[in-house]
């Protein structure tokens, strides 16, 4: 029996003769603590994917056995299929990873919405030894620029788990919208969660002229809804890290509560993309406001890290404010810009008093930022070096390899009107931790926690378009994050497409209802004649 193409590729696969036909009733034995609520989900998954019923104890025929092996690394597993199925792991994450491999081995029907009800599942006889390269294998999902329904969030978690990704950074606030219910401050959802209009496209990368959608956009999640997301993610082995972006990217919050901004400006929730100079006033009143916000956030999200953003903060309004200049001087800071790290540091102290740590983007690095802050380095390799040299735990998030909102090609039919291009092969080629990184870690005490892909949503207006941009590039990213010895890109493509004898991974995605981008390019119906006509009209007016 031919080995089904697995993504991400396991470290070691040894294929044996024959196969195992899964019987209608499969014995189930485990050495792992089954009191964990996640076990109920694991049992249901095994039954659905393998087309059988699990019965506790030996069956007299093939069994599914789960064994504990403390010599295995966190998240690692061994999978042996012969007369039965045997999974070995040192923790529940390792079991989850083995389960997802079993799912792929079970065939395309294991990815369909309905349980596997076809003829008995035939599993190839084999032995697999596998473990993750990085502990943090993350994806950022931007629900601030375009609100995503709760059902889509839950679906995305399932797709992450299928690719052995384990951290979801949820971008909950930005200039264009606030998505987290704060019961102490109801205007954050009454006012800040809605904007009057949305840019569909701009004429040039300078964002001079905009084609507007002509309708309002918004929405928010209740705390109860997000608690449901966190619970389901936990059962899948995924940590949800919430992000409230401060002190920049805060126009929506300032629109709801003007005192938060420098000199209390009267503004509306932004209807433009890009960077705004309307940022928070780094006052004690502002700090107290966000301490309350973070208290409510921590009640919903138990993640060790709470992300505070800190990216793209223009200091113009701080520099032009005499009270803010005086505040920086009173605090003994070397510049007004140092208020950036100081402000985030005070909120980081608040998180620390509750047993949490803060995450930030690399622009927040400076004299006042605590070394305990987890840094997402999102520009070039130099920003990764900057973070490690400053001694920070670092998540490599380099945009030129990980920003999945970028177009996949320069073809005219690509549906996104955004300019940067990130081909599938470039995503797969990424090495987040080349040799120089270990030297920086040893010298300065920082360390690479892992790697993260970003799905920013300025131009990704609905689930179909988000599917198109995420897949199959997220499959390539999964190999970057997981594989200790990543196979060549040509091998990856073969596993995506399959052949006449064995379905590839793209067919699994199709069975799961994912509207991925075809390798040959966009379908004709995805073209955006409205954007082309808009840009042509602007060109004619400006000639």
BATOR-401272 format. One line per field, with one value per residue (C-alpha): x, y, z; chain; residue in one letter. Coordinates in Angstrom, 1 decimal. Layout:
x <- (X; ...) $
y <- (Y; ...) $
z <- (Z; ...) $
mol <- (A; ...) $
type <- (A; ...) $
% end
This chain:
x <- (0.0; 1.4; 2.1; -0.4; 1.3; 1.6; 1.8; 3.7; 6.2; 7.2; 10.8; 11.1; 8.7; 9.3; 6.7; 6.0; 4.2; 0.4; -2.2; -4.6; -8.3; -9.9; -12.8; -16.2; -15.3; -11.7; -10.4; -9.0; -6.3; -4.4; -1.8; -2.6; -4.9; -8.3; -9.9; -8.7; -11.8; -9.9; -10.0; -13.7; -12.9; -10.0; -12.3; -15.0; -12.3; -10.8; -14.3; -15.2; -11.9; -11.4; -15.1; -15.3; -16.5; -13.9; -14.5; -12.5; -10.2; -8.9; -11.2; -9.7; -8.8; -6.9; -6.6; -5.7; -3.2; -1.8; 1.4; 3.4; 7.1; 8.7; 11.9; 10.0; 10.2; 7.2; 4.8; 6.7; 5.1; 5.7; 3.0; 3.1; 0.5; 0.6; -1.8; -3.2; -2.4; 0.1; 0.7; 3.5; 3.9; 5.1; 2.1; -1.3; 0.0; 2.0; -1.2; -3.0; -0.2; -0.3; -4.1; -3.8; -1.3; -3.8; -6.4; -4.4; -3.5; -7.3; -7.9; -9.8; -13.2; -11.7; -11.7; -15.3; -18.0; -19.8; -18.2; -16.4; -19.2; -17.7; -16.2; -13.6; -10.7; -7.4; -4.3; -0.8; 1.4; 4.2; 6.3; 6.6; 8.9; 8.1; 8.6; 8.2; 11.1; 9.5; 7.3; 5.5; 3.9; 1.5; -0.9; -2.2; -5.8; -6.8; -10.5; -10.2; -10.0; -12.7; -14.9; -15.1; -18.2; -17.7; -18.3; -15.3; -13.0; -14.0; -13.4; -10.0; -9.0; -9.8; -7.7; -4.8; -4.9; -5.0; -1.6; -0.1; -0.2; -0.6; -0.9; -3.6; -2.8; -6.2; -5.8; -8.8; -8.4; -7.1; -7.8; -10.7; -12.5; -12.7; -13.9; -13.7; -16.6; -15.4; -18.3; -16.8; -16.6; -19.7; -18.8; -16.0; -18.6; -21.4; -19.1; -15.6; -16.8; -18.4; -17.0; -18.9; -17.2; -14.3; -11.6; -11.9; -8.7; -6.3; -4.9; -1.2; 0.9; 0.9; -2.8; -3.8; -7.2; -9.6; -12.4; -14.9; -17.4; -20.2; -21.5; -20.8; -18.8; -18.4; -19.2; -17.8; -17.5; -19.1; -16.9; -19.0; -18.3; -14.6; -14.6; -16.1; -13.3; -10.7; -12.2; -12.4; -8.9; -7.6; -9.2; -7.4; -4.1; -4.1; -3.3; -5.2; -3.2; -5.3; -3.9; -5.1; -2.9; -1.4; -0.4; -0.8; -3.5; -6.0; -8.2; -11.3; -10.9; -10.2; -13.4; -15.4; -13.5; -11.8; -9.9; -7.6; -6.1; -3.6; -5.6; -8.9; -9.5; -13.0; -12.5; -14.4; -13.5; -11.0; -12.1; -8.6; -5.8; -2.3; -0.7; -2.4; -0.6; -3.7; -2.3; -2.9; -2.0; 0.4; -1.3; -2.2; -5.9; -5.2; -3.1; -5.9; -8.4; -6.4; -5.6; -9.3; -9.6; -6.7; -8.4; -11.5; -9.3; -7.4; -10.7; -11.5; -8.0; -5.8; -2.8; 0.6; 1.2; -1.2; -0.1; -0.1; 0.9; 3.3; 3.9; 3.8; 3.6; 4.3; 5.5; 4.4; 1.5; 3.7; 6.5; 4.1; 2.6; 4.2; 2.6; 3.8; 7.3; 7.4; 6.1; 9.0; 11.5; 10.0; 10.3; 14.0; 13.5; 16.0; 13.3; 9.6; 9.8; 10.9; 7.4; 6.5; 8.3; 7.6; 3.8; 3.8; 6.1; 3.6; 0.9; 3.4; 3.9; 0.1; 0.1; 3.1; 1.3; -1.3; 1.2; 1.2; 3.8; 3.3; 3.9; 4.8; 5.9; 9.6; 9.1; 8.5; 12.1; 13.9; 15.4; 12.1; 10.8; 11.3; 13.4; 10.7; 8.5; 7.9; 8.8; 7.3; 10.0; 8.1; 10.4; 13.7; 16.2; 17.8; 14.7; 15.1; 18.7; 17.7; 15.2; 17.7; 20.5; 18.1; 17.6; 14.0; 12.1; 11.4; 8.7; 10.0; 7.3; 9.2; 6.7; 8.5; 7.9; 4.9; 2.4; -0.3; -2.4; 0.2; -0.8; 0.6; 1.5; 1.4; -1.3; -4.0; -6.7; -5.5; -8.5; -6.6; -5.9; -2.9; 0.6; 3.2; 3.8; 4.6; 4.8; 4.1; 7.7; 9.1; 7.0; 8.3; 11.9; 11.9; 14.4; 13.4; 16.5; 19.6; 23.0; 23.6; 20.6; 22.1; 25.1; 23.0; 21.0; 24.2; 25.7; 22.7; 20.2; 17.3; 15.9; 13.7; 10.4; 9.1; 7.6; 4.3; 2.3; 0.1; -3.3; -4.0; -7.5; -7.5; -8.2; -9.5; -13.2; -14.8; -14.1; -13.7; -10.9; -9.3; -9.3; -7.7; -4.9; -4.2; -4.1; -2.0; 0.6; -0.3; 0.5; 3.9; 4.3; 3.3; 6.4; 8.5; 7.3; 7.2; 9.9; 13.4; 14.7; 12.3; 12.0; 12.6; 9.8; 9.4; 8.6; 6.1; 4.3; 4.1; 2.4; 0.0; -1.1; -0.9; -1.1; -3.5; -3.1; -3.2; -5.1; -2.9; -3.4; -5.3; -8.0; -8.2; -8.6; -11.4; -13.2; -13.0; -14.6; -11.5; -11.6; -7.8; -5.8; -5.1; -1.4; -1.9; -3.4; -6.7; -9.9; -11.4; -14.3; -12.0; -10.9; -11.7; -12.9; -14.2; -10.7; -9.2; -11.8; -11.3; -7.5; -7.9; -10.3; -7.9; -5.1; -7.1; -8.0; -4.4; -2.7) $
y <- (0.0; 3.4; 5.8; 8.7; 12.1; 13.7; 17.4; 18.5; 15.8; 13.5; 13.2; 9.4; 7.1; 3.4; 1.7; -2.1; -4.6; -4.9; -2.7; -2.6; -2.8; -0.9; -3.1; -1.6; -2.0; -1.1; -1.9; 1.2; 1.1; 4.1; 4.9; 8.6; 10.4; 10.2; 12.6; 15.6; 17.0; 16.9; 13.1; 13.1; 15.1; 12.7; 9.7; 11.3; 12.3; 8.8; 7.2; 9.7; 9.6; 5.8; 4.9; 2.7; 2.6; 2.6; 0.1; 0.3; -2.7; -5.3; -6.3; -9.7; -8.1; -4.9; -2.3; 1.3; 1.7; 5.0; 4.6; 7.1; 7.5; 10.3; 10.0; 11.7; 15.5; 17.7; 17.3; 14.3; 11.0; 7.5; 5.9; 2.2; 0.5; -3.3; -5.7; -2.7; 1.0; 2.1; 5.7; 6.7; 10.2; 12.0; 14.4; 15.0; 17.3; 14.4; 12.2; 15.0; 15.2; 11.4; 11.7; 14.3; 12.0; 9.1; 11.3; 12.0; 8.3; 7.4; 9.2; 12.2; 11.2; 11.8; 15.6; 15.7; 17.3; 14.0; 11.2; 8.4; 6.0; 4.3; 0.8; 0.0; 2.4; 0.8; 2.2; 1.5; -0.6; 1.7; 3.3; 7.0; 9.0; 12.7; 15.8; 19.6; 21.9; 24.9; 25.1; 28.1; 27.4; 30.3; 32.1; 35.7; 36.2; 39.8; 40.1; 43.9; 45.1; 42.7; 41.0; 37.3; 35.2; 33.0; 29.9; 30.9; 31.3; 27.7; 26.4; 28.1; 26.4; 23.0; 23.8; 24.9; 21.7; 19.7; 21.2; 20.9; 24.6; 25.5; 29.2; 31.6; 35.3; 37.0; 40.7; 42.2; 45.9; 48.4; 51.9; 50.4; 48.4; 47.0; 43.4; 42.5; 43.2; 45.2; 45.3; 48.3; 50.3; 49.6; 52.3; 50.1; 47.9; 50.5; 52.9; 51.5; 48.2; 49.9; 52.1; 54.0; 52.7; 50.5; 51.0; 48.3; 49.3; 52.2; 53.5; 53.3; 52.0; 55.6; 55.1; 58.4; 57.7; 55.0; 52.9; 52.7; 49.9; 52.3; 50.6; 50.3; 47.4; 46.0; 43.5; 42.2; 39.1; 38.7; 37.4; 34.2; 33.7; 34.1; 31.8; 29.2; 29.8; 29.4; 26.2; 24.6; 25.7; 24.2; 20.8; 21.0; 21.8; 25.5; 28.5; 31.7; 34.8; 38.0; 41.2; 44.7; 47.0; 49.9; 52.8; 53.2; 51.6; 52.9; 55.3; 53.1; 53.2; 57.0; 57.5; 55.8; 57.5; 60.7; 61.3; 58.3; 60.4; 63.3; 66.4; 64.4; 64.6; 64.1; 61.4; 58.6; 55.0; 55.0; 54.3; 54.3; 51.7; 52.6; 54.2; 57.0; 59.6; 59.6; 57.6; 57.2; 59.8; 58.0; 59.3; 57.5; 57.8; 56.0; 53.3; 52.8; 52.4; 49.7; 47.9; 47.4; 46.3; 43.8; 42.5; 41.6; 40.2; 37.9; 36.5; 35.2; 34.3; 32.1; 32.3; 33.0; 35.8; 38.8; 40.8; 44.6; 45.4; 48.3; 48.5; 51.6; 54.3; 57.8; 60.2; 63.4; 64.3; 63.4; 65.5; 68.5; 68.2; 70.2; 68.1; 64.8; 66.2; 67.2; 63.7; 62.1; 64.4; 63.8; 60.0; 60.4; 59.1; 60.0; 61.0; 61.3; 58.2; 56.2; 56.7; 54.0; 51.2; 52.8; 52.8; 49.2; 48.3; 49.6; 47.5; 44.6; 45.1; 44.8; 41.6; 40.3; 40.9; 38.4; 35.8; 36.8; 38.3; 40.7; 40.2; 43.1; 43.8; 44.6; 48.4; 48.5; 47.4; 50.0; 51.1; 50.9; 47.6; 44.7; 41.8; 39.4; 40.8; 38.3; 40.1; 39.4; 40.5; 41.2; 43.2; 41.8; 39.4; 42.4; 42.8; 39.2; 40.0; 43.2; 41.3; 38.5; 41.0; 42.8; 39.5; 38.9; 35.7; 36.1; 34.8; 35.1; 36.8; 38.2; 39.7; 38.8; 35.1; 35.0; 37.7; 35.7; 38.8; 39.4; 38.4; 35.0; 36.3; 39.4; 37.8; 40.3; 37.9; 37.8; 38.9; 41.0; 44.6; 44.7; 45.0; 42.9; 39.3; 36.2; 33.0; 29.6; 28.5; 31.5; 30.6; 27.0; 28.2; 30.1; 29.2; 31.1; 30.1; 29.9; 29.3; 32.9; 32.8; 30.3; 32.5; 35.5; 33.4; 32.3; 35.8; 37.8; 35.4; 35.9; 32.8; 32.0; 30.6; 29.8; 31.2; 32.8; 33.4; 36.5; 36.8; 40.5; 41.3; 44.8; 43.4; 39.9; 40.7; 37.3; 33.6; 32.7; 35.3; 34.4; 30.7; 31.6; 33.6; 31.2; 27.9; 26.2; 28.7; 27.8; 24.2; 25.3; 27.4; 24.3; 22.5; 25.5; 25.5; 21.7; 20.0; 19.5; 18.5; 20.1; 18.2; 20.0; 22.2; 19.7; 17.0; 19.3; 19.9; 16.2; 15.7; 18.6; 17.2; 13.4; 11.2; 8.7; 6.2; 8.5; 11.7; 14.7; 17.2; 19.6; 17.0; 16.9; 20.6; 20.4; 17.8; 20.1; 22.9; 25.0; 27.2; 27.2; 28.9; 26.5; 26.0; 27.1; 30.4; 32.1; 31.1; 33.6; 34.4; 35.7; 38.8; 42.3; 44.4; 47.0; 47.6; 47.7; 50.2; 52.4; 52.5; 53.3; 56.1; 57.6; 57.3; 59.2; 62.0; 62.5; 62.4) $
z <- (0.0; -1.0; 1.9; 1.9; 1.6; 5.1; 5.8; 7.8; 6.9; 9.8; 10.8; 10.3; 8.4; 7.9; 5.8; 6.3; 4.1; 4.2; 5.9; 8.8; 8.1; 11.0; 12.4; 13.4; 17.1; 18.1; 21.5; 23.4; 26.1; 27.5; 30.1; 29.8; 32.3; 30.6; 33.1; 31.0; 29.2; 25.9; 25.9; 25.1; 22.0; 21.1; 21.4; 19.1; 16.6; 16.5; 16.0; 13.3; 11.4; 11.6; 11.1; 14.2; 17.8; 20.6; 23.3; 26.6; 27.1; 24.7; 21.9; 21.0; 17.6; 16.7; 19.5; 19.7; 22.5; 23.9; 25.9; 28.0; 27.2; 29.2; 27.1; 24.3; 23.9; 24.5; 21.6; 20.1; 19.3; 17.9; 15.8; 15.0; 12.8; 12.3; 13.9; 15.8; 16.4; 19.1; 20.0; 22.4; 23.8; 26.9; 27.0; 25.6; 22.9; 21.5; 21.4; 19.6; 17.0; 16.5; 16.1; 13.3; 11.5; 11.8; 10.3; 7.2; 6.9; 7.1; 3.8; 2.4; 4.0; 7.5; 6.5; 5.4; 7.5; 8.1; 10.0; 8.1; 7.1; 4.0; 3.8; 6.5; 6.7; 5.6; 7.3; 5.9; 8.1; 9.2; 12.0; 12.5; 14.8; 14.9; 16.9; 16.4; 15.7; 17.6; 20.7; 19.3; 16.0; 15.6; 13.4; 13.9; 12.9; 12.5; 13.5; 14.0; 10.4; 9.3; 11.9; 11.5; 12.7; 15.7; 13.5; 11.3; 14.4; 15.5; 12.0; 11.8; 15.0; 13.5; 10.5; 12.6; 14.6; 11.4; 10.5; 14.1; 14.7; 18.4; 19.0; 17.8; 18.3; 18.1; 17.0; 18.8; 18.4; 15.9; 14.5; 12.5; 15.2; 18.7; 19.1; 22.8; 25.1; 28.2; 30.7; 32.6; 29.4; 27.2; 24.6; 23.4; 21.8; 21.3; 19.4; 18.8; 17.2; 14.2; 11.4; 8.8; 5.7; 4.5; 1.9; -0.7; -2.6; -3.1; -6.3; -5.3; -2.3; -1.0; -0.2; -1.9; -3.4; -2.0; -3.5; -0.6; 0.1; 0.8; 3.9; 7.6; 9.0; 12.5; 15.3; 18.5; 20.6; 24.0; 26.8; 26.8; 23.1; 23.4; 26.5; 24.2; 21.6; 24.3; 25.7; 22.2; 21.4; 24.6; 23.8; 20.4; 22.1; 20.9; 23.1; 22.3; 22.9; 22.8; 21.5; 22.4; 20.4; 22.4; 22.5; 18.7; 16.5; 19.1; 17.2; 17.7; 21.5; 21.4; 19.4; 22.2; 25.1; 23.8; 27.1; 26.1; 23.3; 23.4; 24.2; 24.0; 20.3; 18.8; 16.2; 14.6; 14.2; 11.3; 7.8; 6.3; 6.4; 7.3; 10.4; 12.3; 14.5; 16.8; 19.7; 23.4; 26.0; 28.3; 31.4; 34.7; 33.7; 30.5; 32.3; 34.8; 32.0; 30.3; 33.6; 33.9; 30.3; 30.9; 34.1; 32.1; 29.3; 31.7; 33.0; 29.6; 28.3; 30.5; 28.2; 29.8; 27.3; 26.8; 23.7; 24.0; 20.4; 20.5; 16.8; 14.5; 17.1; 15.6; 18.4; 16.7; 19.1; 22.2; 20.9; 20.3; 23.8; 26.6; 29.4; 27.8; 27.3; 30.9; 32.0; 30.1; 31.8; 35.3; 34.7; 33.8; 30.3; 27.6; 25.1; 24.6; 22.5; 25.6; 26.9; 24.4; 26.3; 29.7; 29.1; 27.9; 30.9; 33.4; 31.9; 31.8; 35.5; 36.0; 33.9; 35.9; 39.2; 38.0; 36.8; 33.1; 30.8; 27.9; 24.2; 21.9; 18.3; 17.9; 17.6; 21.4; 22.2; 24.1; 27.4; 29.3; 28.0; 30.4; 29.1; 30.0; 27.2; 24.4; 21.1; 17.6; 15.2; 12.0; 9.7; 8.4; 10.0; 11.6; 13.8; 15.0; 15.8; 17.6; 19.8; 20.7; 21.4; 23.8; 25.6; 24.7; 24.1; 20.4; 17.9; 14.4; 12.3; 9.3; 6.9; 3.7; 4.5; 6.8; 5.9; 4.2; 3.3; 0.6; -3.0; -4.1; -7.6; -9.8; -12.0; -12.9; -11.7; -8.0; -5.9; -3.3; -4.3; -2.0; -3.7; -2.0; -3.3; -1.3; -3.5; -2.0; -2.6; -0.7; 2.4; 2.3; 1.9; 5.2; 7.9; 11.0; 13.0; 10.9; 12.4; 13.5; 15.8; 18.3; 18.6; 19.5; 22.0; 23.8; 23.9; 25.0; 26.7; 24.3; 22.6; 19.7; 21.0; 17.5; 14.4; 13.4; 10.2; 10.0; 8.3; 8.4; 7.1; 5.7; 2.2; 3.2; 3.5; 3.9; 4.6; 0.9; 0.4; 3.7; 2.7; -0.6; 1.0; 3.8; 1.9; 0.8; 2.0; 5.6; 4.8; 3.7; 6.9; 8.9; 7.6; 8.4; 12.0; 12.5; 10.5; 12.1; 8.6; 6.1; 2.8; -0.5; -2.0; -4.9; -2.4; -0.6; -4.0; -4.6; -1.2; -1.9; -5.2; -4.8; -7.8; -9.5; -6.7; -3.6; -3.0; -2.0; 0.8; -1.5; -1.7; 2.1; 2.1; -0.5; 1.6; 4.6; 2.6; 2.2; -0.9; -1.3; -4.1; -7.0; -7.8; -11.4; -10.3; -9.6; -11.2; -13.6; -11.3; -8.6; -10.7; -9.4; -12.4; -9.9; -8.6; -12.1; -13.2; -10.2; -10.7; -14.3; -13.5; -11.0; -13.5; -16.1; -13.6; -12.4; -15.9) $
mol <- (A; A; A; A; A; A; A; A; A; A; A; A; A; A; A; A; A; A; A; A; A; A; A; A; A; A; A; A; A; A; A; A; A; A; A; A; A; A; A; A; A; A; A; A; A; A; A; A; A; A; A; A; A; A; A; A; A; A; A; A; A; A; A; A; A; A; A; A; A; A; A; A; A; A; A; A; A; A; A; A; A; A; A; A; A; A; A; A; A; A; A; A; A; A; A; A; A; A; A; A; A; A; A; A; A; A; A; A; A; A; A; A; A; A; A; A; A; A; A; A; A; A; A; A; A; A; A; A; A; A; A; A; A; A; A; A; A; A; A; A; A; A; A; A; A; A; A; A; A; A; A; A; A; A; A; A; A; A; A; A; A; A; A; A; A; A; A; A; A; A; A; A; A; A; A; A; A; A; A; A; A; A; A; A; A; A; A; A; A; A; A; A; A; A; A; A; A; A; A; A; A; A; A; A; A; A; A; A; A; A; A; A; A; A; A; A; A; A; A; A; A; A; A; A; A; A; A; A; A; A; A; A; A; A; A; A; A; A; A; A; A; A; A; A; A; A; A; A; A; A; A; A; A; A; A; A; A; A; A; A; A; A; A; A; A; A; A; A; A; A; A; A; A; A; A; A; A; A; A; A; A; A; A; A; A; A; A; A; A; A; A; A; A; A; A; A; A; A; A; A; A; A; A; A; A; A; A; A; A; A; A; A; A; A; A; A; A; A; A; A; A; A; A; A; A; A; A; A; A; A; A; A; A; A; A; A; A; A; A; A; A; A; A; A; A; A; A; A; A; A; A; A; A; A; A; A; A; A; A; A; A; A; A; A; A; A; A; A; A; A; A; A; A; A; A; A; A; A; A; A; A; A; A; A; A; A; A; A; A; A; A; A; A; A; A; A; A; A; A; A; A; A; A; A; A; A; A; A; A; A; A; A; A; A; A; A; A; A; A; A; A; A; A; A; A; A; A; A; A; A; A; A; A; A; A; A; A; A; A; A; A; A; A; A; A; A; A; A; A; A; A; A; A; A; A; A; A; A; A; A; A; A; A; A; A; A; A; A; A; A; A; A; A; A; A; A; A; A; A; A; A; A; A; A; A; A; A; A; A; A; A; A; A; A; A; A; A; A; A; A; A; A; A; A; A; A; A; A; A; A; A; A; A; A; A; A; A; A; A; A; A; A; A; A; A; A; A; A; A; A; A; A; A; A; A; A; A; A; A; A; A; A; A) $
type <- (X; X; X; X; X; X; X; X; X; X; X; X; X; X; X; X; X; X; X; X; X; X; X; X; X; X; X; X; X; X; X; X; X; X; X; X; X; X; X; X; X; X; X; X; X; X; X; X; X; X; X; X; X; X; X; X; X; X; X; X; X; X; X; X; X; X; X; X; X; X; X; X; X; X; X; X; X; X; X; X; X; X; X; X; X; X; X; X; X; X; X; X; X; X; X; X; X; X; X; X; X; X; X; X; X; X; X; X; X; X; X; X; X; X; X; X; X; X; X; X; X; X; X; X; X; X; X; X; X; X; X; X; X; X; X; X; X; X; X; X; X; X; X; X; X; X; X; X; X; X; X; X; X; X; X; X; X; X; X; X; X; X; X; X; X; X; X; X; X; X; X; X; X; X; X; X; X; X; X; X; X; X; X; X; X; X; X; X; X; X; X; X; X; X; X; X; X; X; X; X; X; X; X; X; X; X; X; X; X; X; X; X; X; X; X; X; X; X; X; X; X; X; X; X; X; X; X; X; X; X; X; X; X; X; X; X; X; X; X; X; X; X; X; X; X; X; X; X; X; X; X; X; X; X; X; X; X; X; X; X; X; X; X; X; X; X; X; X; X; X; X; X; X; X; X; X; X; X; X; X; X; X; X; X; X; X; X; X; X; X; X; X; X; X; X; X; X; X; X; X; X; X; X; X; X; X; X; X; X; X; X; X; X; X; X; X; X; X; X; X; X; X; X; X; X; X; X; X; X; X; X; X; X; X; X; X; X; X; X; X; X; X; X; X; X; X; X; X; X; X; X; X; X; X; X; X; X; X; X; X; X; X; X; X; X; X; X; X; X; X; X; X; X; X; X; X; X; X; X; X; X; X; X; X; X; X; X; X; X; X; X; X; X; X; X; X; X; X; X; X; X; X; X; X; X; X; X; X; X; X; X; X; X; X; X; X; X; X; X; X; X; X; X; X; X; X; X; X; X; X; X; X; X; X; X; X; X; X; X; X; X; X; X; X; X; X; X; X; X; X; X; X; X; X; X; X; X; X; X; X; X; X; X; X; X; X; X; X; X; X; X; X; X; X; X; X; X; X; X; X; X; X; X; X; X; X; X; X; X; X; X; X; X; X; X; X; X; X; X; X; X; X; X; X; X; X; X; X; X; X; X; X; X; X; X; X; X; X; X; X; X; X; X; X; X; X; X; X; X; X; X; X; X; X; X; X; X; X; X; X; X; X; X) $
% end
